[in-house]
Amino acid sequence: MLYSFGTPLHILRLGLSVLSLAGAVHGTVPKKIIIDTDIFSDVDDSGALLLASTLDNVNLLAVNVNYPSSYSALAASAILAHYGHPDVPVGLSRPITNDSFFDDWAFELGEYASKVAYHWSNGTLPWGSAEKAWEPVELYRKILSEQEDGNVTIASIGFFDNLSGLLNSTADSYSALSGPELIAAKVSELVIMGGEYPSGSEYNFYGGNPALTAHVVNNWQGRITFSGSELGGNVTSGAPLTVEGPESDPVRAAYRWYIGYNNSRYSWDPLTVLYACQGLGDLLEYANENGYNHVFPNGSNTWIFDQSRTSQKWLQLKVDNVTAGQELDRLFLEGANSV
């Protein structure tokens, strides 16, 4: 019989099972999250990673980057490591480039990803090693195959290349299941920042490859919750972090490089990831009871109200926008000061 510190192993396992059950009853079992981010041209992705890395009862399994800049993956790795997750794997879309962001629209916003990547270099992808990032579909299939059924939430806060690839994937060394079968078995909810509700046009849907957006949204089987442009676009956050956050904090630096000192940014991605990690909570509620989202080939979307479909929802605030922004700022500072 095997022993661990003098305790029979089968008794130890029984004790751990009891503890796990007790945790589930009391709602303390960490929620398993995969983030799919286009961290590059907007700083709210870094705020979202701060939350995913520091909120209570979250098990961050992986981060897939859907913008192919090496700096995007290196910055994600640096942020994760700073908040105590140096071993979380990072995937990166191919072919990898050395693109850096330049605001040629308003000529106001600053580049931050390369700076965070260099000055906070750490984690699974230290500076200069972006080519060692996982291929995103392979990372998805590996991580999902290792989880219990119905146990993973995916938060999409960018483009849809990686998720489309997962849908198209076939059996491999990680799982005998096809992409749709693996998703159906392992993913409890897909949370998407994108679109406008009940209808409209939004950058995450049309700014990359809108055909891939349509492929994912129109073909994903299972629970989907949408966070639209009208949600995070009415909530600003980040200014208190730039003023009161620790000088050693990479997300504080990212916000300062991007929008300056004591300025805030729209909160599309932080609100989306907050919901993915904690559910509706005190800030959010569902805006519909039934129906589903349809994406057109150009990336625009409209909600089809169908009483027979109840697995898709879109989010709205149940508090005023100032209160929502203040709560995000509180969480940003709490997370930054927890390191």
Phi, psi and omega in degrees: 000137179279145179233154173228110182053041176083357180256129177305136188298324182293329177288321178299316179296321178298318179296319179295322178296318178298317178297319179297318178295319179297320178297320180296319180298321183268006176072025184253002178291126182302139177277131184273123188233139165241130178258133174242106194235149172255039181310114184181294190257358176219142186279347183293341173297322180291323175297322178295320178293326175302312181296312182298333182273341189235346179295148178294150172058042175236130174250099182280110187276323185191160172231121174256132181257126184257007169250130195277015178288136177302324182295330179297311181292320181294322178293318178300315179298318181295317180295314179302315182295321181300323182268018171093020180235059185290345184256000179292124183288149181237130174256157182215130177300149178248159356285141183288137177239174172248032178300143170232148186288138170224127182279089179263018176257300181253347181054043181235328190267143184257156178281141182227335189299314181294326181290315176298317181301320183281311188281339178243025184313122182182180176086203182287343181230077175293169185311132176087005185237030182299330181294346178274359177297149176298150165288128193301318181293321177298318179295316176305310186293322178297307184296313182297320182296337183272353186262159173293156182298142175062036193235006187236135171253130175254128176251113180261114181234051180182220182273180195242014181301313185291318181290323176296319177298321177297317179299325182275355188287157180239178181305144179212195182291342180274325183204143175279356182275148171289171179305306178300323179292320179293319177298313181299326183282322194250332189266123178275329183199139169254123180250122188241125166269108181168156181084179178221143192230135012279350176201157178159205182216132186219149192299317181301332181277322184253345190282338176263250174245101185298336177295325178288324174302311180298321180301313183290306186295320185278347184239352181291126178260123182130185186287130175228136173237132185251136174246107189272171181298331181286343179281290181292338179288349177256004182233127177247150181202164175118331185300312179300326178297320181293335183264314189256348183291158179299142179297338181276001187274127183289329180285324171304313179297320181299314179296322180292320177294325186278314186235356178094178184285133175061034174242153179249166179229157175301155194244037182304303187285319177300318179295322180296314181289326176301315177296316181301324183275324189236358183077199186296319179057212183268350188261330194237159173209163177280141183266351184220163177254335182208177178104185181206159181271137175237130179251131179274165183302336179272001178094351175288161185221158174212148179270127177262114182278107185227112185295342179279352182246122182230007185271356179241138180223157165238155189263150169218161178287143169249007171233173177286162186294329179293316179299318179297316179296321179296323179291320175299316179298321177298316180292322176303309183293320178298317179293316181295326180277355181278350184277000000 
